[in-house]
Every structure is written in C-alpha cells, then in structure tokens.
C-alpha cells in the first residue's frame, strides 16, 4: 500500500467487506490477508485518505495507491483557543459533528459520546432521570483522585450535560499533552471543547426537531416467587441441620401448598415487588425550535427547547427548559462583536424516601415475596417489622430539586493590520449565575401487621419532617488573546499570547424541622 506520492503507507486498515476479518499494513506498506472467496471485496481505509473498495476476483496480489481526501484534510477543526485545518493538526484530536450528535435520542448529551470518539470512555452508572450523566475518561484514568476532563463550552469552562444536543455544532476531544498544553494543569485529564451553533448569512430559517419515546428496563433482577422461596428456605435449613423433622422446618407442607395455589392471598401472600412498583413504558420526549439567519454584517442563532422524562418509579420526573441566543455582528471591517446568552431551567421530582442517590431497587429487593401482601383485606398498608415497598414510593412524601443556570458571554475581536498583517486581539468576558433550591418533605405512612386479635401499627408515633435549602453561585471568566497568524507558501505560523482569569463564588443556606402534627402543611414556618 502506497500514498499518492508512491511512498509505503503503514497502518492502513484492510478489511474483508461484511466480515470481521482484517489486518493493517506494516512499516513497509505490506500486508497479508485471507479472503474467503473470489467474490470477496477488500476495503482499504486510512485517516486523511479516501476509502477504497477493491474486488478480489482471482487476484493473489493487490497493490493499492491511496488517494488523499482533500476535502477532509481541509476541514476546520476546533483546537485549544482557536481553529486549524485538519491537515495541520499534529496533536491527538478527535471530533464529532452535529449530524452525529443528534442521532441518539438521549436525555444527557454525555451519553451521545459513548462509542463515537476513539480514546474516550463513557461510564453510566444508572439511568435515573435527571441524574443519568455518563462519567467521561479520556485515555483511561490517570490519577487516583479526580479524573474528570476539562470542559469548555464556547471557550468558557462550564458544565455541558444539560445542553440541548440540537444546539451543538461540534464536540472536540483533545487527548495528548501537545493538544492540551495550552490549558496547563487544568487539561491534565484531557479537554472537551463544545462549540454551539451560530448563524450565517442567509434568509431566516425556522427549524423543529423532536422525539417521543418510551423507556423500559433492559433487564430486571429475577426474584423467586413465594413457593420457590419457601421450598428453598426449607432446603437451606436441612443443609444446615439434616436431622430436622418436617414439623421443625419454617414452612409446613400446607404452607407450601398455599403458596403454590394462591388459595390464601393474605395469610400466604405471593408478591412480585418488581411488578408492583415498576411501571412499563415510562415516557420521554424532547422538542426543540430554532431560528437562524443573518446578513453580511450580523447573524443570529436562537433556540428554545423542552425535555420531559418520567422514571420507571412512580412520581419520578425530570423536566428541563433551555434557551440560547448567539449573535455575531461585524461592527467594522476589522471589528467583530459576539454575544452568547443561554439558560437552563431544571426541575426534578422524586418520591420522598427514594430520592436522588438512594438505591431504589434495594427497597423492594430486600423484601421476601411472602413477607406480607401489599395491603390487608381492610385496605390498609401491610408490613412486618420493616417497610412496605409500594407505600415507600407512593406515600412517603416528595423530594423536589430545582436548578436555574444562566450562561452569558461577550467577545470583542479586533484585527490590527495597521501594526502588522495577521495580528489580532480578542477580549472575552463571561458571567454565569446559578440558583439552586431543594425541598424534602417526608410523610410517614401508617402500615400494620397482623396479630392474633387483629392489626397493630408498625412504627407508630412517627411524624412528618421537612428539610429545605438554597444555593446561589456565580462564576466569572475574563480572557485576553493576542494572536498572530501568517502563511508563507505551504507554511503556516501561528502565535498566541493569552491571559485568563476564572473565579467562582458560592453561598448556601439550609434548615429543617421535624415533628409536624399534620401531613398537609409542608411549610417551614407554618
């Protein structure tokens, strides 16, 4: 395999089309591969070159001259504090464009990166609405402490989890030391550059993108029914003490028969707690509207979006509203002004006990299927000495979490041809305020266990409690760039002098109250 100049080309991928059989060319450009039949087709691919497909036929030796993909090499790639043509990028850089980002209908944009960018590991620990972000690692974990990469959204250090994917133009990953060096120690774990969409010189264009879907667990734990549970429980007792007689086992033959034929649903219950709690086809939907366009001197991109996601647990919901306005104006032939305004409003609602960060599955997986029914004959919640899983997610109150975030920046770029051609200065200032509040209202429910004379309340005397708080924060960023760009024939010279300043401020307050006399009053000062 050679390049278009006739030199050997190592590392070219050669694959038998439609199979997993493949190899790569060695340092001399040579390769060897076994094709299954004369109808096989070999696919030759390499970054920066056009992919070629060649039928094998009756050939035993196939020489290939790869052709440079001029269009791909000429693409502009976002790098640290600037852009470069793809053919001039020397660091380890990978990116995905808008068309690929929106292919997956996901609630959190971090999950669309999984499997799409080489060298990036995405680990999603759970899928709870509003808390389903994937943890990203670039080229593995490099420290025992924080391995999080640096995230820059339109040149500002920000969180990008809740950005509407329809607003993203590209995601670029800087992986090695040469690509991340300009960010210093902040980029030690890699850098993720998010570039949002902007307007262009065109007529106004109104766009809509949306989807509606349902969510179901791919797999749920398979729990024993009451009959199997009782049989295996007895068997375990016999394994511990083979001398036990039938009357000494926990479950008698009559008990086991009633579990089997369900003839006594209250005295010998058989409850599938998964089925009682989890619901099927939890809905998820996203709707995004955008308006873009512009003239020679001013361009704009505006958008509004809403995302609504329910969980498989009742009363679990996550909803976001987003807006964005990116405006670019050519003040003069040498001066450009850019204004970015965006906001995200998040609301999360969870059942009281099974709130964010709680092992929801553990609430019902620890309860035996024959422990007690969901409710007794008189309609009251059933329990033994512990909790009733169904009541835990329907009668335990609520946890509400609200977060409002604004992301604002203004950038002024000035070319300085009167000093020297290619010299420019850019100043950027950003102000990102955030307002967070939470409220946890826990309302103990009344559950009963069966006694010889009737029913007795389990955990009597518990009263409602309230915990709520707020947090106000804001971050400021200021940057000043002095850049020089010059081309000499086939050579490009680029220089950057940078000053950056980042500050973050936070203030929070929380309070709680217990022993409420009524579950109807969920106010702290009532």
C-alpha positions in Angstrom: 0.0 0.0 0.0 1.4 3.4 -1.0 0.3 7.0 -0.7 -0.4 9.2 -3.7 3.4 10.0 -3.9 4.3 6.3 -4.2 5.8 6.0 -0.7 4.9 3.0 1.5 2.0 3.8 3.8 2.0 1.9 7.2 -1.1 1.5 9.4 -3.7 1.3 6.6 -6.8 -0.7 7.7 -7.6 -3.6 5.3 -10.9 -5.4 5.9 -12.9 -8.1 4.1 -16.2 -6.3 3.5 -19.1 -7.7 5.5 -16.8 -9.7 7.9 -14.6 -9.2 10.9 -11.5 -10.4 9.1 -9.0 -7.6 8.8 -5.3 -6.5 9.1 -3.1 -3.4 8.8 -0.2 -2.6 6.6 3.3 -2.8 8.2 6.1 -0.2 8.1 6.9 -1.1 4.5 3.3 -0.8 3.5 2.9 -4.6 3.0 0.0 -6.7 4.2 -1.3 -10.2 4.1 -5.0 -11.3 4.4 -7.0 -14.4 3.7 -10.2 -13.8 1.6 -12.9 -16.4 2.0 -13.9 -16.5 -1.7 -13.4 -14.9 -5.1 -16.4 -12.7 -4.6 -14.8 -11.0 -1.6 -14.2 -7.3 -1.5 -11.3 -5.7 0.3 -11.8 -2.3 2.0 -8.8 0.0 2.4 -9.2 2.9 4.8 -6.8 5.4 6.5 -7.3 8.8 8.1 -6.9 11.6 5.5 -7.3 9.3 2.5 -10.3 8.2 0.5 -11.7 4.8 1.4 -11.3 2.3 -1.5 -13.1 -1.0 -2.2 -11.4 -3.5 -4.5 -12.9 -6.9 -5.6 -10.5 -9.8 -5.0 -11.6 -11.9 -8.0 -8.8 -14.3 -8.9 -6.0 -12.0 -7.8 -3.5 -13.1 -5.2 -1.6 -9.8 -5.0 -3.4 -6.5 -4.8 -1.4 -3.3 -4.8 -3.2 -0.1 -3.8 -2.3 3.6 -4.1 -4.3 5.6 -1.5 -5.6 9.0 -2.6 -5.6 12.0 -0.3 -9.0 13.1 0.8 -8.5 16.8 0.2 -12.0 17.7 1.5 -11.4 16.0 4.8 -7.9 17.5 5.2 -9.3 20.9 4.5 -11.9 20.8 7.2 -11.6 23.2 10.1 -11.0 21.6 13.5 -11.6 23.3 16.8 -8.4 23.2 19.0 -7.3 25.0 22.1 -8.2 28.7 21.8 -8.6 28.6 18.1 -9.1 26.5 14.9 -6.8 24.7 12.5 -7.1 22.9 9.2 -7.3 19.2 9.8 -4.2 18.6 7.8 -2.1 20.8 10.1 -3.2 19.3 13.4 -0.3 17.4 14.9 -1.9 16.6 18.4 -4.3 13.8 19.2 -7.6 15.4 18.4 -10.9 13.8 17.6 -14.3 15.3 17.0 -17.9 14.6 16.1 -20.3 16.9 14.2 -23.9 17.9 14.8 -25.4 15.3 12.5 -23.8 12.5 14.6 -24.6 14.1 17.9 -28.4 14.2 17.4 -28.6 10.6 16.1 -29.1 9.3 19.6 -32.2 10.5 21.4 -30.8 10.8 24.9 -31.6 13.0 27.9 -28.0 13.8 28.7 -25.6 14.8 26.0 -22.7 12.9 27.6 -24.3 9.7 26.6 -24.2 10.5 22.9 -20.4 10.5 23.1 -20.2 6.8 24.1 -18.7 4.7 21.4 -18.3 7.6 18.9 -14.9 9.0 19.7 -11.8 6.9 20.0 -9.9 7.1 23.3 -13.0 8.3 25.2 -14.5 6.0 27.9 -18.1 6.8 29.0 -19.3 5.1 32.2 -23.0 5.4 33.0 -23.7 4.1 36.5 -27.5 4.4 36.4 -30.3 5.9 34.3 -32.4 7.8 36.9 -34.0 10.8 35.2 -32.0 13.9 35.8 -29.0 12.0 37.2 -28.1 9.8 34.3 -24.9 11.6 33.1 -22.0 9.4 32.0 -18.6 9.8 33.6 -16.1 10.5 30.9 -12.5 9.4 30.9 -10.0 10.4 28.1 -7.4 7.7 27.5 -8.3 5.9 30.8 -7.8 7.0 34.4 -4.6 8.9 35.1 -4.9 9.5 38.8 -6.4 8.1 42.0 -8.2 11.5 42.5 -10.4 13.4 40.1 -10.1 12.1 36.5 -12.6 14.5 35.0 -11.6 16.2 31.8 -11.7 19.9 31.4 -14.9 21.0 29.6 -15.0 24.3 27.7 -18.3 25.5 26.2 -17.7 28.2 23.6 -14.4 28.9 25.2 -15.7 29.1 28.8 -15.2 26.4 31.5 -18.7 25.1 32.0 -20.8 22.0 32.6 -22.3 20.7 29.3 -24.5 17.8 30.5 -27.8 19.6 30.0 -27.2 21.5 26.8 -29.8 20.6 24.2 -27.9 18.4 21.7 -29.7 20.2 18.8 -27.7 23.4 19.8 -24.3 21.8 19.5 -22.3 22.3 16.3 -19.3 20.0 17.3 -17.6 18.2 20.2 -13.8 18.1 20.0 -11.7 15.9 22.3 -8.1 17.0 22.9 -6.3 13.9 24.2 -2.5 14.2 24.4 -0.1 16.6 26.0 0.7 18.6 22.9 -3.0 19.3 22.2 -3.9 20.2 25.8 -0.7 22.1 26.7 -2.2 25.5 26.3 -4.6 24.7 29.2 -1.8 23.9 31.6 -2.6 21.6 34.5 -6.3 22.0 34.0 -6.1 19.9 30.9 -4.1 17.1 32.5 -7.0 14.7 32.1 -7.9 15.8 28.6 -10.1 18.6 27.3 -13.6 18.5 25.8 -14.4 21.5 23.6 -18.1 22.2 22.9 -19.0 24.6 20.1 -22.6 25.7 19.8 -24.3 26.6 16.6 -24.2 30.1 15.2 -26.0 32.0 12.4 -24.8 32.6 8.9 -25.5 35.0 6.0 -28.9 33.6 4.8 -32.6 34.0 5.0 -34.3 33.3 8.3 -34.7 29.6 8.8 -37.1 28.1 11.4 -36.4 24.5 12.4 -38.0 22.0 14.6 -36.6 18.7 16.0 -38.4 16.4 18.4 -39.0 12.9 19.5 -41.3 10.9 21.8 -40.4 7.5 23.2 -41.0 5.1 26.0 -38.5 3.6 28.4 -38.3 0.1 29.8 -35.6 -1.6 31.7 -33.5 -3.8 29.5 -33.2 -6.3 32.3 -34.7 -6.5 35.9 -33.5 -8.9 38.6 -35.4 -12.2 38.6 -36.7 -12.8 42.1 -38.1 -16.0 43.5 -41.9 -16.4 43.9 -43.3 -17.3 47.3 -43.5 -21.1 46.5 -39.8 -21.4 45.4 -38.7 -19.1 48.2 -40.4 -21.4 50.9 -39.1 -24.6 49.3 -35.5 -23.3 49.1 -35.7 -21.8 52.6 -36.6 -25.3 54.0 -33.9 -26.8 51.9 -31.3 -24.4 53.3 -32.4 -25.3 56.8 -31.9 -29.0 56.1 -28.5 -28.3 54.6 -27.5 -26.7 57.9 -29.1 -29.4 60.0 -30.1 -32.6 58.2 -31.7 -34.0 61.4 -34.6 -31.5 61.4 -38.0 -33.1 61.1 -40.9 -31.8 59.0 -42.5 -30.1 62.0 -39.3 -28.2 62.7 -39.0 -26.5 59.4 -40.2 -23.0 58.9 -42.7 -23.8 56.2 -45.0 -26.8 56.5 -46.4 -28.8 53.6 -49.7 -26.9 54.0 -47.9 -23.6 53.8 -46.0 -24.6 50.7 -49.2 -25.8 49.0 -51.0 -22.5 49.8 -48.1 -20.5 48.3 -48.3 -22.7 45.2 -52.1 -22.5 44.6 -52.6 -18.9 46.0 -55.6 -20.0 48.0 -54.8 -17.7 50.9 -53.5 -14.4 49.4 -53.4 -12.6 52.8 -52.1 -15.3 55.0 -49.8 -16.8 52.4 -49.1 -13.9 50.0 -47.0 -14.1 46.8 -45.9 -10.6 45.8 -43.7 -9.7 42.9 -42.4 -6.3 44.2 -40.8 -5.5 40.9 -44.2 -5.7 39.2 -46.0 -3.8 41.9 -43.6 -0.9 41.8 -42.0 -0.5 38.4 -44.2 0.8 35.6 -43.8 0.0 31.9 -43.4 2.4 29.0 -42.2 5.5 31.0 -42.4 8.4 28.5 -39.6 10.6 27.4 -39.8 13.5 24.9 -37.8 16.4 23.6 -38.9 19.3 21.4 -36.5 21.9 20.1 -37.2 25.0 18.0 -34.6 27.2 16.4 -34.4 30.4 14.3 -31.2 31.3 12.4 -30.1 33.6 9.6 -28.3 36.8 9.1 -26.9 39.4 6.7 -23.4 40.4 5.8 -22.9 42.4 9.0 -25.0 40.5 11.5 -26.0 36.9 12.1 -28.0 35.1 14.7 -29.0 31.7 16.1 -31.8 31.4 18.7 -33.4 28.3 20.1 -35.9 27.1 22.7 -36.2 23.5 23.9 -38.1 21.4 26.4 -37.3 17.9 27.6 -39.6 15.8 29.8 -38.7 12.4 31.2 -40.5 10.1 33.6 -38.9 7.3 35.5 -39.9 3.7 36.0 -40.6 4.5 39.6 -43.9 6.4 40.1 -43.6 10.1 40.9 -40.1 10.3 39.4 -39.9 13.0 36.8 -37.2 15.3 35.3 -38.0 18.3 33.1 -35.8 21.0 31.5 -36.3 24.2 29.6 -33.5 25.6 27.6 -33.0 28.7 25.5 -30.0 30.1 23.6 -29.2 33.2 21.6 -25.8 33.5 19.7 -25.4 36.8 17.9 -22.4 37.9 15.8 -22.0 41.5 14.5 -19.3 43.0 12.2 -19.1 46.4 13.8 -16.5 47.5 11.3 -14.4 45.6 8.7 -11.9 45.0 11.4 -14.0 44.6 14.5 -16.4 41.8 15.4 -18.7 41.6 18.4 -20.2 38.3 19.6 -22.8 37.8 22.3 -23.8 34.4 23.7 -26.8 34.1 26.0 -28.2 30.8 27.3 -30.2 29.5 30.2 -31.2 26.1 31.6 -34.1 25.5 34.0 -34.2 22.1 35.6 -36.9 20.6 37.8 -36.6 17.1 39.4 -39.2 15.3 41.5 -38.6 12.1 43.4 -40.6 10.1 45.9 -39.8 11.1 49.5 -37.8 8.0 50.6 -36.5 7.0 47.2 -34.9 10.3 46.5 -31.8 11.1 44.4 -28.8 9.0 45.3 -30.9 6.3 47.1 -30.8 2.7 46.0 -34.3 2.4 44.8 -34.1 -1.2 43.8 -32.8 -2.2 47.2 -36.1 -1.0 48.8 -38.0 -3.9 47.3 -35.3 -6.4 46.5 -34.7 -7.0 50.3 -38.3 -7.9 51.0 -39.3 -11.6 50.6 -42.2 -12.3 48.3 -44.1 -14.0 51.1 -43.4 -11.4 53.8 -46.8 -9.7 53.6 -49.3 -8.6 50.9 -49.3 -5.1 49.5 -52.5 -4.3 51.5 -54.6 -6.2 54.0 -58.2 -7.1 53.5 -59.4 -3.8 55.1 -57.3 -1.7 52.6 -54.6 -0.6 55.0 -50.9 -0.9 54.1 -49.3 -4.2 55.2 -45.9 -4.5 56.8 -44.0 -6.8 59.1 -41.2 -5.1 61.1 -39.8 -3.1 58.2 -41.2 -1.1 55.3 -43.8 -1.6 52.6 -42.0 -1.0 49.3 -45.1 0.2 47.4 -46.0 2.6 50.1 -42.4 3.9 50.2 -42.7 5.2 46.7 -46.3 6.4 46.8 -47.0 7.6 50.3 -43.6 8.9 51.7 -43.8 12.5 50.6 -41.5 14.1 47.9 -38.1 15.5 47.1 -38.0 18.4 44.8 -34.9 19.8 43.2 -34.8 23.0 41.1 -31.8 24.5 39.4 -31.7 27.6 37.1 -28.4 28.4 35.3 -27.5 31.3 33.1 -24.5 31.3 30.8 -23.6 34.7 29.3 -20.5 35.9 27.5 -19.4 38.8 25.3 -16.4 38.7 22.9 -14.8 41.5 21.0 -12.3 40.7 18.3 -10.1 43.4 16.7 -7.8 42.9 13.7 -4.6 45.0 13.8 -3.4 45.2 10.2 -2.0 48.7 10.8 0.5 47.2 13.2 1.3 44.1 11.1 -0.7 41.8 8.9 -2.1 38.8 10.7 -2.1 40.4 14.2 -5.3 40.5 16.2 -6.5 40.9 19.7 -9.6 39.3 21.4 -11.2 40.1 24.7 -13.9 37.8 26.3 -15.9 38.2 29.5 -18.4 35.7 30.9 -20.8 35.7 33.8 -22.6 32.5 34.8 -25.0 32.8 37.7 -26.8 29.8 39.2 -29.7 29.4 41.5 -30.4 26.1 43.2 -33.0 25.1 45.8 -34.3 21.8 47.2 -37.2 20.7 49.4 -37.6 17.3 51.1 -41.0 16.6 52.7 -41.1 13.2 54.4 -44.6 11.9 55.4 -44.6 8.6 57.3 -47.4 6.3 56.3 -49.4 4.0 58.5 -48.7 0.3 58.0 -50.0 -2.6 60.0 -49.0 -6.2 60.8 -51.4 -8.9 61.6 -51.8 -10.1 65.1 -53.9 -12.7 66.8 -56.6 -10.1 67.7 -56.4 -8.0 64.6 -53.8 -5.5 63.4 -51.2 -3.4 65.1 -49.4 -0.4 63.7 -45.8 -0.7 62.7 -43.5 2.2 63.7 -46.3 4.2 65.4 -45.6 7.7 66.5 -43.6 8.9 63.5 -44.4 12.4 62.3 -43.7 14.4 59.1 -40.4 16.3 58.7 -39.1 19.0 56.3 -35.7 19.9 55.0 -35.1 22.6 52.5 -32.3 24.9 51.4 -31.0 27.1 48.6 -27.7 27.9 47.0 -26.7 30.9 44.9 -23.4 30.8 43.0 -21.8 32.5 40.1 -18.6 32.2 38.1 -16.7 34.9 36.2 -14.2 34.4 33.3 -12.0 37.0 31.7 -9.6 36.4 28.8 -7.4 38.5 26.6 -5.8 37.0 23.5 -3.1 38.4 21.2 -2.7 36.2 18.2 -0.5 36.2 15.1 -1.3 34.2 12.0 0.8 34.2 8.8 1.1 31.9 5.8 4.3 31.6 3.8 3.6 29.4 0.8 2.9 26.0 2.2 3.9 27.0 5.7 1.7 28.5 8.5 3.0 30.4 11.5 0.7 30.9 14.5 1.4 32.6 17.8 -0.8 33.1 20.9 -0.3 35.3 23.9 -3.0 34.5 26.5 -4.2 35.9 29.8 -7.1 34.1 31.5 -8.8 34.6 34.9 -11.5 32.4 36.4 -13.3 32.9 39.8 -16.2 31.0 41.4 -18.4 32.2 44.3 -21.0 30.3 46.4 -23.4 30.9 49.2 -25.9 28.4 50.6 -28.3 28.0 53.5 -30.4 25.1 54.7 -32.9 24.5 57.5 -35.1 21.7 58.8 -38.0 20.9 61.0 -39.4 17.7 62.5 -42.5 16.6 64.4 -45.2 18.2 62.3 -48.7 17.4 63.5 -50.2 17.3 60.0 -49.0 15.9 56.7 -51.0 18.6 54.9 -48.7 21.5 55.9 -45.3 21.3 54.1 -44.1 24.8 55.0 -41.0 25.5 57.2 -42.6 28.4 59.1 -46.2 27.3 59.2 
